[in-house]
Amino acid sequence: MGVSREDISGKTKFVSSFDTCKTLVRVGSLAVALVTTACASSPKSLDTLPPGVKGELPAVKMEGPVMLRLKAEPKTSETVEYYHVSASRAFEGKELRHEKTETLSFTAMAETTKAEKLPAAPSAAPETAVESGSPLERFTQAITVTKKEGTVGLHDFAMPEIGERLEVVTDSRGKILKAGDWPTNSIFYVSPVSLPDHAVSVGDTWTMQSSWLSLEDMVPYELDMVSILKGFVKCGNDTCADIEVNGNVGMQGALQQALVFRSEWRGRLLFAINAGTVAWSRVNSEELFAYDRVYRTVGSCLEAALREPGVSSLLANDAKPLCQGFTPPTANSQTL
């Protein structure tokens, strides 16, 4: 029995409805970082300097392992600029049925209203104490978006829309303890940055796993992420840890059996050690959804750059994050 055009159209709309490319962005000294999900074939490595960087980023040799922790002080704020681009194509066999490119830029500010040390006790849970008796800190920040260009919803990035205020409580390892009134199984509770639970040296790796339900469709996703400390560089008045991040996202539940879903992403972030914040980050991602003869490819890029305080900003005043060199995937690059 043949397949009707109505059946193909329905499957095309079904596959096109999924978008895991928008996962998470946070700002402030709690986390000027991003985790962007999706992808299929291997995205390009990001070994070059951020476009528009002020001067060079010479290598620095550190003596002994280094602890990477977020930092914040009450009555201080940080401002971050973000740029996101995604290109999607839906096919029936080799025939292009739908394509769309979206861009989004926005500026977010995080104001720290409270910072406190968490006591380190032998009976404390792992998230409240660190080895060597060094306690974690807990921060409360109010996040607002001051500028937005584009129609993509910011809630998909776990960010407030313009006119909204999101109060986030996070510890110094990036664990989200509270995110406004959002449910704990939402993307708002996915840690925005993965930091190790111990001091690290060049070449060390650490992992992070997380799961959540998409806000609109309640699709269950699971994230596996690996971070590698590639080295240390001089970044302005600070020293930055140069970290490569790699990961993949999978579906859980019944959809895992109904769909072919491949996901992979790769990125880089520069973590300012003394300031305790991510000064710059970028993630390239690709993904593939397939359902019967219909499949969809999506390529995306998300770049973030700290603007204020200026002493920790890496980009020149006239430079902006633009995902320079981003190239979306093609139909020929995917293999079912």
N, C-alpha and C positions, 0 to 999 in steps of 0.2 A: 504494500500500500504506500503511495507517495506521501510526501510531507507537504502540507498546505503552506501557502504564503503567510496565512494568519499565524500558523504555528511558528514559522521562522521569525516573523516579526515579533511575536511574544517572547521568544527566546533571546532575540537581539536586545529588546528592552530590559529583560531580566538580567542579562550579563552586563549591560551598560549601566545598570542601577548601582552596581557596587563600586566603591571608591575608597581604597585604603591608603591612598597617597597622602591624605591629610590626617596626621595622627597627633602630633603634639609639639607645641612650642611653649616655652615659659620664658619669663624675663626676670631680671633683677639678680642680685647676688645670690638668691636662692638657686637660680638656674637660668642663665642666658644661653640655653641650649635647645636642641631639638632632637626629636626622634621622629623620623618620617618613615612610614611603612610602605611596603609593596615591592615588587620587582621580580624579574625572571632571569634574563641573561645578565652577566656580570657588569655592573656599572663601572665606568672608568675610575681609576685611582685618582685621588686628589692630593698630589704631592707638591704642587706648585704653591707659590705664595698667594695669599688672598689679593685679588685685584684692588689696586688703590691703597695698598698698605704703605704706611709712613716709614720709608727707609727699608733696610734689610732686617732679617730676623736671624742673626748669627747664632750658631750652636753654642750651648752652655754646658759645661761639665759639672754635674752635681756630686757632692761627696756624700755617699750613703743613700739609703732609700728615702723617699719623700712621701709625706702624707698629703693627700689631696682632699681638701674640705671646703665646702661653701662657707662664706662668711657674710655677715651683715651687721650693721649697727643701727639702733633706733634713730629716727629722724633723718635718715639718709635715703636717697633714691637712685635708681639707675634707669637709663633709657636705652632701648634697643630698637634697631630698625630691622625689619624682616622683608624678604622677597621670596615669593613662591610662584613657580610656573609648572603647569602640568599639560601634557598632550596625550589624548586618548584616541584610539581608533577601534571600531568594532567591525568585524568581518563575518560574512557568511561564506565559508570556504575561502576562496581568494578574492572575493568581491567586497570592496569597501562599502559598508552600509552606513557608517556614522563616524564623524571625527569632530574633535573639539579641543581647542587650546584655551586655557584660562591662566591669567596672571593675577597676582594679588600682592600688594605691598601695604604694610602697616607699621606704625610706631607704637610701642607699648612702654609704659612706665610702671615701675614697681617701687612703692614707698614702704620702707620697713617701719612698722609701728611697735614691734616688740622683739627682743632677742634675749634668750636665757639659756644657761647651761643646764644640761640634764645630768643628774647625779649618776656617777659610775659606781655600781654596786655589784658584788659577785652574783647576786640573784637577779640582776637586771636582764631584761630581754635583749637580744642581740642588737635591736634597733635603737636602744637607749644607752649603750655603752660601747666603748672601743677598747681594744687591747692596750696594754701598758697604762691602764688607769686614766686614759685621756677621755674625758666625757664629750659626748656630742652636744651640739647646740641646737636649739629650736627657734625658728624665726616665724614671725607673722608679718605678711606683706599684703598690701592692698594694690591690686593690679588693675590698671585702666589702659584703654587704647585711645590715644590722642589723635591719630590720623589713620585713615584707611582709604585705599584706592583699589576697587575691585568688588565683585559681587559675591565672592565665595564667603560662606558663613564662618565666623571665627570660632564658634563653639566646636567645630570639627577639629580645631587646633588646640582645644582646651583653653581658649582665651575668651575674655568677655568682648561683647560688641561695644561699639562706641555708645557712651551713655550708661554703660553698666560698670559695676565695681565688683571685682572678685577678690575675696579675702582667702588667702592660702596660708596654711601652716605647714612648714617643711622642716626636716632636720638637716644637719650639715652634710649628710651623705646623699641628699636629694630625695629621700622618702617623703611622699605626700601624706601628711597626717590628717588634714582637713582641706576641702576645696569648696568653700561656700556651702550651698545646699544641694550640690550635685551628689548623686548616689555613688557609693564606694566602688561599685562595679563598672563605673563609667571611665572614659578616657581621661577624665580630670584627675584620676588617681594613679595613672601610669607615671612612674618616675621620669622626670624630664631629662635627667642626666644620670649616667651610671658612674659612680665613683667606687673605688675599691675599699674594702673594710680594713685594709692594712697598708702600711707604707710600701711603696713600689719603686722599682728601679727600671731602667731602660730594658725593654724586651719582655717585661712582665705583662700578663694578661689577666683579665677578670671578666666575669659573665653577669648577665642580668636576665631574668625571665619575668614576664608579666602577662596578664590576660585582662580583657575588658569586653563589654558589649557596645557596639556602635550605637550612637544616640538615636538615629532615625529608624534604622531597620532592626535593631537589637541583634545583629549578627555577632556571634562570639569569635573573638580573635585571640591569638596567643603569640607573644613576641619572645624571640630568643636573640640575645645580643652579646657580642664579644668585643671588648675594648683592648687595644694594645698600646702600651706606652712606647712611642717611637723615638722619643728624645726630649731634650729641653732646648728652648730658644730664648734669646733676649727679646722681650717685647716691651718697648718703651722703658719705663722705670721698673718694670717687673720682670720676672722669669716665668715663661709659659711652658706647661707640659703639652707636648705635641702628641695628641691621641688620635689613633685611627679607630673607627667604629665600623663593625660589620654586623649584619643581622638578617633575619628573615621573619616573616609573619605567616602564620597558618590559621586556617579556619578550624573551628571545633564543631562538634555536633553533626546533625544530618547533612548540612551543606557540604561537609568535608567529603561525603560519599557521592553527592550529586554533581559537584563541580570539580574540574581540574583547576587548581589554583597554585601558581608558583610565585614566589616572592623573594626578593633579595635586594639589599641596599648597602651602600658603603659611603662613609663620610669621614670628615676630619674636624677636630675641634682644638682650639688653642685655649687652654685653661690657665688663667693668671693665678699663680700660686699664692702670692702675698695678698692680693685683693680678694681671692677666694671666689672667682667668678669666671664664666666663659667669655672671653673677649671676642671670639669669632668662631663660627661653625658653619659647615655646609654638608648636606647629605644629598647624593644622587640616588634615585631609585628607579626600578622597573618592575612591572608585574604582568602577569598573564592570567586571565580567566577564560575558561572554555566550558561550553555546555553544548553537547552534540556537535553540530557543524558550525556553531557560532562561537567566536572567541573575541577577546578584547585585549589590547595591549595598552599599557599606560606607562609613560615616563614622567618623572617629576624631579624637581630640584627645590630645595629649601635652604636659603642662606640667611644668616643672622649676624649682625655686627653691633657690638656695644658702642654707644655714642656718648653717654654720660655716666659717670664722671669722665671728662676728657682725658685725664691722666692715664686711664686704662684703655682708651680707645686706640685701636690699631689702624683704622682707616683715616686717610686725609679728609679734611672738611668737605671737599667737593666730590668725594667718592661715595658710592652707594652700593649695597649688596644687590647684584643683578644676575647671579647664576651664570656668569660668563662662560661660554663654551658649552652650555647645555644642549644636548642633541637627543630628541625623542627617539624611542625604538621604532623600528620598521617591521612590517609584516614578515619580511624575509629573515629577520633576526630571531624569530620565535620558532621553536620546534615542539610540536605536541607529542 
